[in-house]
Every structure is written in C-alpha cells, then in structure tokens.
Amino acid sequence: MRYAYGVTAALLLGGATLTLVTGHPAGAQVAQNEASQMQNVVPRGGAPASFADLTEQLAPAVVNIATRQRVRVATQNPFAGTPFEGLFGGPGQGGQQGSPQTREAQSLGSGFIISADGYVVTNNHVITAEGRGEVESITVTMPDGAEYPARLIGRDAASDLAVLKITAPRPLPFVKFGDSRTARVGDWVIAIGNPFGLGGTVTSGIISAVYRNTGTGSAYDRYLQTDASINRGNSGGPMFDMKGNVIGINNAIFSPTGGSVGIGFAIPAETAAPIVEQLKRGQAIQRGYLGVRIQSLNEDLADSLGIAHNKGEFVQAVEPGQAAAAAGIKAGDVVVRVDGKDVTRDQTLSFIVANIAPGKRIPIDLIRDGRRMTVTAAVGKRPTEEELAQQRFDQDPGQGQDDDQFNKPPTKQGEGVSEQAIGISVLPLTPVIARQLGMPDTTRGVVVNVVDPSSDAGTKGLQRGDIILSANYQDTTTPAELEAAIKAARSANRNAVLLRVQRRGQPATYVPIRLR
C-alpha cells in the first residue's frame, strides 16, 4: 500500500499506551436567505437524540473473547558450533539457534452472539495463534461477568471470520445481521467492543464510505469505513445501524499511532453473513480462482495504454496451469468485465471471482494491445491463504557467473530519445551480460545502463542492470526498438510508455514510465 500509515488489525496484543482525546461535534447549518438566517439541517429519520436505549438492548449480546495460546519461538544457542552446543539441544537453522521452545501468549478481542443457543461471531485473527503455535483455550465473557469456555466451530482466514460456540444454562441474548447493501454514506452507526481491555465500550459515528478498497489486494478488501472510534481490542465486535442490526464486523483501523484517528473498517454484513452460515454448518468455504497477479489500473498505467482511468485491472503475471492460462489470458491484459460485472475500484477482480463457484464457466472481457476481446474461463478453486503466500508465478533466475563486464562503472551515454524521454540509457543485452545478470543466454531485451534519479523511471525504482523486455508490448531487442516504441507513444499522444522489466531474482513486471 502506498500510504504514509499502515492499516492495522484492531486486536489488543498488549503494551498499548492509553491516550484520551476529546472532541465536540459541530452542528451542520445552511444559509437560507440574504439576511444569513441559519437553520439546522434535520437528520434523517431514525437518528436518535441519545443512543442509550439502543445500547441497552444490544450490549448484552456483545462479548469479550480471550485466548490462551502456546507459541513456538526459536532460542539462540550461545555454544553453537562448539562441543558444548548439545547442552542447548543442538544447533538450529544455520547452526545459530537451539531447539524451538514454546511460550504462553494471550490475546483479547470482541465478538457477538447471533443465536440463543450460543453461536458467537468474531474475527479469525482474534482466535488464531500468533506465529507458529496453537490456541489452547478460548474464553467468552458476558457483559455481566459470566465466563464460558468456547469451542471453535470454524474459521476462514481469507475473510478473517470465525464462529465459536458456548453453552449456557439459559437462552442467551443475541443480535441479527442486517443488510449492509442499503448503507449510505452519512448514516449513523454505533460500535460496541472491548478496546484496550477496558471492558464493554460504545462509540458512535457515521458511515464514511461504503465498499472502501484499502489496496491490500485481497479477495475481501471491501469494507464499510466509519469514523466511530475503533481501537485495539475492538476486532470482531459489531457495528450496528439505527435499527439494531449488525451491518458490519469491526476489523481494522488506519492509523499512525495504533489508536483510532477516525478511520475504521468493518467487514460488510453482506460479505460476512453467508460465510458465517457456512461455518456454522461445518462447511468448507470454496472460492473461485483464476490464477493471475493483478494491479489496479492507476493513472500511469492507463496513460501508457491509452485507455480510460480506473476501469479494469492490469494482469502482471499468469500462473501456468490455472484457469486464466487455460482461457488464454496473458500478462499485459486489462480485465474490464467478469461474468457480466464491471471491474472497478469498489468491485475488484479478486472479489468478483472469489464469489463465483469453482467450475463455473464465465465470460471475461479484456483489452489487449488496444483491442477489446472476450475469452471464456472455467473458474478454478482458490488455494488456501497459506498456499497463496508461498505461490510463485515465475522461477528465480540463476545467480549468474563471475564476469566483470557489467560491473564496470557506467559510461555516460548520448542524449538520445530514451535519455530525454524517460531518463534512462540502455545497452544491447549480450549473452555475456545476460549470464552476469543471472539470466539465460537466450534472454532477449536491452539492459539499463544509467538512470536519471530525477526521472519518473528513477522514482519508480528502475536501476542499472534491469532488463527491459518490451515497450508497449513490442519486443525491445535493441536500443533503436526502445526508441521507436517511445516515438510511437508520443505520436499516439500518450503520456507514458509501458515497459516490461526483468530484475534478478524477481518475476518480470510491467512498469508505466511517464514521458517528459
């Protein structure tokens, strides 16, 4: 994410500093006539003068969730490599660490009861052991202080949801999911949870945005944003509308300090409710999968392609053997419509595909090299989050040979088209240079020799030794071909040129470079 601050899970992990901040709401006013007569704007029907009655009805169903975890940690062996290393259980990885040991960890979060027989909804990260380890026990504490051991019914890492079950001697108070699709920016909401371990706390605010995309690229990066205070420990707690329905599950905050600054995110009920029902029934969550690595279509990418801004997503890589590859989708394509749904910032490709049943055949509209086309894909089954984290779309290039031809100081190049237009000079990629850069002898392209740090190429991280494989989808095997692609982009009145760049140890990536 290209943010100054990070999106932080709102889970209390300990060591938080409590800072008290106060503020006063300002009444909205509008001018009515030339005499500057002011009149208060009347809130939409249902906005109460006080949240007390609503809170009194809802708070009994909101619970605190505490977990006790056993986590594996590596220990340093001060005698590694000596005859005494066995005293610490022998060498670990690299001979530097001893045998893994375990420590006890705790976490604290929030949740809410959705049925009288004790089903509880929370975030997956509230009940998942940190690092490597396992959760030993889960305790649910009611607002009246009653504690119940909880059993994990099901959890789903992709959506960050989990369902627990507690057993009580009497029917329990519960709340219901509402319809988040009717939520509007400006609607009142209240959040109830357990921030900083203080116990049941209520905050109020409005919906600041619907279907906010935070840029993480996950299948469920689609949140309700609110200015109701959400702090560490609120994770898994409910966000209610003024009818007392759960329209969101508090999940994360955007903050420079770890505390609330008025930007909180909740999983929409329309996303959470179906998944919760499947977890209750013990069903595995199956999602659609294409097998592409994608990037949002930002202004630079759109300008380099000569297409409209913010409509569609750019394919950086295609996983061999998966649905996208079988359908003929290629790196460099722009996906604009999937199964009849437009791909937008609010409705991403990942979200659309994840909510399609594996096996279904769907049409996918693409833009390829300026031409619109449609392919048909048989949707695959999405791997687990652990499998996705280990996924590689390209193999690492080799380490190269010990040759000093390209290790010499760069020589200053002439003021050619590429130097003037995009701030880089290039050399032909010979087999010797390719081997030195860790690439096969057969690699075709031009290699970056000098980069102007003040250029857009320098700002975006291009560096000496990068290999440019193509420009605007045209192969660049000589400096002249790169210059021809730049001239063609200028002739087409484009403000950027799209380069496909290969760097040692990384997959080839498309990078839009603005012309100057």
N, C-alpha and C positions, 0 to 999 in steps of 0.2 A: 504494500500500500504506500502511495506517495503522500503520506500525511506527516505533519510535524509531530503528531502524537499518535499513540497506538490504540487500537480497540482492545480493551482489557476485559477479561472474564470477571464478572462481578461476584466472585467467590472469595469468602474470607479465608485466607490461608495463614493468618497470624502476622503479628508485627505491624499492624496498620496504625497510623497516627490519627487520632480523632481531632478534626478541626471543625469548629462550629461557625457556620456562616448564616447571617440573617439577611432578609430582603423584604421589600414591601411592594406588593402588586400595584400597578398603576391602572386606573380605570380608563377604558377607551372612550374617546369623545370625538364628536364630529361637529363641524361648523354647519349651522342651519341657515343663517342669513347674514346680511351685511353688518348687522349690529353685533356679530360674533357670538350670538346666542348659542350656548353649548347644550347638548343633550346626550345623556348616557346611552350607549348602544345597549340594546336589550339582548341578553344572552339567549341562545336557542332554548326552546322549551326543554325542561328536564335538568337544567343546571341548577343545583341546589344552593341555597344560601349557606348551608352547612353540610358537611359530609358525615356528620355524626351518626345519623340514623342508618345510612347505608353501611358505614363501617361496622356498626354494632351488629348488623345482620350478617356481614361477610367474614369478619375477622375470626370467628370461631372455627372456620374451615381452613384457615391458613396455619401451617405448622412449621416448626423448626426441624431441620434434619441435620443430625451429627453422625459422622462416620469415624470409625477407628480402623486404621489401615496398617498393614505390615509391608514396608517398602524395602527393597534391596538397595544397598549402597555399596560402592566399591571402597576398599580401605587401602591406604598406602602402606607398603611394606618397606620400612627403612633398611632392611637387610637384603633387599632384592639383589640377586647376583652374587651373594656371598654364601659360605657354607651354613650360615645361620638363617637363611630365608625360610626354611621349613618351620621355624618357630611361629611364623605368621601364616601358616597354611600354604606355603609355596608361592611362586610368582603368579601374578595375574597377567592380564594382557600386556604384552611387551616386557614382561618381567618387572614391571614397576608397581603393580598393585597386588595386594593379598587377596585371599578368597572373599567373595562377596558376603557381606553381613547384612542383617536386617535391623531396621529401626522402626519405632512406632510413630505414626503420623495421624493427625486428625484434620478434619475439615468440617466446615459449618456452612449451611445454606438454608434455603427456604423451599417450601412446596405447598400443595393444596390438595384437599380431599375432594374427589369427584363422585363418590358414591357412599351411601350409608354403611356399606359393608367394608369400607376401609381402603379403597384404592387411592393411591397418592401419586400425583404427578410432580416431577422436578426436572432439573437439568441433568444430563448424563455426567457432566464434569463435576457435579456435586457429590456423586457417589462412586466415581472412578478413582482408583488409587493413583496417586501421582507417581510418575516414573514406572519402574518395574515393581510389581508387588500385587497384593490382593486386599480387598476390603474384608476385614474380619467381622465387623458388626455395623449395623445401621440402626440408629435410634430416632424415632419421631416423637417430638414433644408438642403436646397440645397447648393452646393458649392458657388453659387453666393449670398447666404444670404437669399434667398426666403424661407419662412416658410409655411408649410401646416399642418393642423390638419390631423391625421391619424386614420383610423378605423382598428381595429383588425379583420382580416378575419378568421384566425385560428392559433392555436399553438399546438405544440407537445412536451411535457416535456421529453419524452424518448430520442428523437433525438436532443433536445434543439434547435428546429427550430420554427420560427413564420413568418407569412405572414401578411403584412399591406397593406392598400390601401389609396392612396392620390388622390385628384382630382385637376388638374391644368388646366389653361385656354389654354394650348398648349400641343402638344405631348412632352413627356419627353425623355431625353437620357436614354438608357438602355444598359445592358450587357447581355450576354448569358452564360449558363452553358457549360463547355467543358467536355471532357472525362477524368476523373482522372485515369481511368484504364491504360492509356498509360503513366502516370507519371513515371519517373525514378529517382532514387537517383542521385543527381548531376544536375538535371535540374534547370535552372534559374526560379525564381518566384518573383513577387512583391506583396506587401500587401499595401492596402490603407485603412485608417481608421481615427479615432479620438482619439489618445492616450492622456490621461491626460487632455482631454478637450481642447487641443491646436488648434483643427480645422484639416482640411484635411492634412494628413501626409502620405508620401510614403516611404516605406522601401523595400530593395531588399535583396535577398539571394538565397539559393538553397534548393531543397528538400533534407532533411537529412535522411528521412526514409519514406517508404510507409507502410500503414496499421500498424502503431505503436500501440501496446497494452499497455496502461498505468497501468493496473492492477486494475481498479475500478470495474471490473466485470459486467458492464452494457452491455446491448444488443448492444450499439453502441460505445463501447470502441475500436475504429478502426480509426485512424487518419493519415493524412499526417503530418509529422514532418518537420519543417523548421527552418533555422537559421535567416530568415528575422525577424527583430525586431517587436515583437508583445507585446504591453503593455496594461495596464488597459485602457479601453475605445475602444480598437480595436475589442472587441467582436461583432460579427455579420458582420464585414467587409469582403470584398472579397480578396481572394488570386488568382492572375492571372498567367497564363502561358504566354509564349512569343508570343502567337497568340492573346492575349487579351481575352481569355475565362476564366471564373471563374471555377477553378478546386478545390477550397476549400473555406470554410467559417471559418474565424478565430474564435477560440472558447476558448482556454485555454493556459496557459503557465506553465512551470515547473521552479520554481524559489525560492531561499532562501529569496528574498527581496520583492517580489511582482512586480518587474520590469523585463524586458527582460534580460536573460542571454544567449540568443541564442538557446533556446529550446521552440519552439512554436508548437501548434497543431491546425489543421484545419479539419473540417468535410469534407470528400471527396465528390466531386460533384456527384459521382455515388450513394452515400447514400442520399444526400440532394435533388437532382432534382426530383425523383419520389414522395418524401414526400411533397415537395413544391407544386407540381402539384395537389396532392390530397387536400391539404389545400386550394389552390385557388378555387377548385370546391366545397368546403364546406363539404368534405367527412371526416368521422371519420377514423383515422388510426388504422387498425386492424393488430395485430401481432400474430404470433404463440407462444405457451407456452406449456412447458412440466410439470412444477411444480417440479423442482429439485433445491437443493442448491449445487453448484459445486465449485470446487477448481482446479486451474491449476495443472498439473501433474509435480511437481518440482522434483529435483534430489532425495531428500529423499524419497518421495512417490514412485517414480519409483523403487528405490533400494529396498524398503521394499516389493514391489510386484514382483520384479524380471522381470520387463518389460522395454522396450525401453524408453529413456528420451524424454520429451517434445512432446509426441504424444498422444493426447487424454486429457480428463478432468475427474477428480475424483468426484463421486457423494457422497457428505457428508450427504445429507438427501433427502427424497422424501415426497412431500406433499400429504397427503391422499386425495383420490377422484379426483386427477388430471390425466392428460394423461400418465405421466410416471408410476404412480402407477398402472393404468389400464393395461399398457403394460407389467408389471412385472419387471420394473427396480427397483433395490434395492440399499440402501445405501451401499457403498463399491464398486460398479461397476465402471469400467472405460469406458467411452464412447469414441470410437475411430473414428466412422464414422456415419454421419447422412444424410439420403436421398441421398446417393451417394457422399457426400462431406467429405473429411478428416477433423477431428477436430484438428486444430493446433493453435499455438500462434497467427498467423495472421488471422485465420478463426475460431473463437471460437464457442463453442456450442450455447451460447446465441445469437450470430449474425446469425448463420445459421437458428436456429429455429424461431427467430423473423421475418425473411424474408420468412417464409412459411405461406401460407394462413391457417387460422383456419379451421379445419375439414378434412384437407388432411391426408391420411394415409401414413406413411413413414417408411422405414426400419431403424433400429438403431443397429449398430454393437457394441457389448460390450465385455469387458474382465471381467470375474467373476471367482475369485479364480483360475486364471491362464488359464482358458478355454475361447476360443472365441465362442461367440454365437450372434444370431440376434433375435431381437424382433420387432414387428410392433406396432406403436403408432398412434392413431388418435389425431392430434395436436389440443390443446385447444386454447382458446382466452386469450391473455396476459392481466392481470389486469392493472389498471392504476398505475402510479408511486406512488400515494398516498396509494393505496391498497397494493402495494408491500412493502412499508415502514412499514406497520402495520402487515405484514404477519408473522405468527409463524408456524414453522414446527413441533414443539414439545411443549407440555404444560409444564409450570414451575412445577418442583417438589414442594412438600409441604415444610413447614418450619421446620419440624422435632419436636421432643419432647425434653424436658429439661432433658437430661441424660448426665452424665459426663464421661462415659466410654471412649469415643474417645477424650475427651478434656484433658485427662491426657498428660503430656509430653511424646513424643515418646520414645520408648525404642530402644536401639541400636540393630540392627539385625545382624545375622551372615553374613559371606562373602559367600553368596550363588550365584547362577547363575545370578539372576536378578540384584543383587547389583553390581556384577562385570561387567556384560554385558551392562546394561542400566542405572545403577546408582540409582535404587530405591529398596526399600524393601516393601513388601506388607503383608497384613493380610487377613484372610478369612472374607468375608462380612456376618456378622451375622444379624438376624432381628433387634436386638437392635441397632447395628451400623447403619444399613440402615435407621431406623427411625430417629436417631440422625442427619444423613446427609440429612434428608428431602426426603428420597426415600421410596417407598412402601416396605413392609416386604418381598415381593416376588422377589425383585431385586436380580439378581444373578451376582456375579463377585468377584473381590478382591479389597481391598481398599488400597491406597497408604499410607504407614506409615512414611517413611523417603525418602527424595530426596536429592541426592548429587548435590549441586548447580553448581558444575563444569561440570556435565554431560550434554549430549545433552537433556535429559529429563528436567533437571533444566533450561537450556537455553530456552527451548520451553514452559516453564511455568507450567509444572506439579507440583502439590503441595500436601501436606498432606491432606487427605480427598477426593481426586479424586478417582472415582471408575473405574477400568479397566474392561470393559465388555467382551472384546475379544482381542486376539492377532493373527494377520494374519488370521482373520475370524474364528478362533477357540475359542469357549467359554472358559473363564478362571474363573472357579468357585472355584479354589484352587490355592495357590502359586505354587504347583507342575505343574499344567497345564500351567501356565505362563512360567515356566522354560522350559517345554517341547517345547513350541512354539518358544522360543529363540534358543534352541538347534537345532530345525528343520530348522530355518532360517540360522544358521551357516552352517549346513550340506548342504544346498542349495546354499552356497556361496553368501548369501545376506548380504549387508552392513547395513541393517536397518530392524526393526520389526515394523509392523503396529498395533498400539493399538487403540481400540475404548474406549474413555474416557467420563465418565459422571460426570458433576460437578453440584452442587446445583444451581438451577435457570437457567441452560443453557441446550440447546439440546446436545445430545450425538454427539461427533465429533471424526473423525479418525485423529490420530496424528502419523506420522512416527518418530521413535526414532532410531538414528544411534547407531550401536553396537560399543563397544570399546574393 
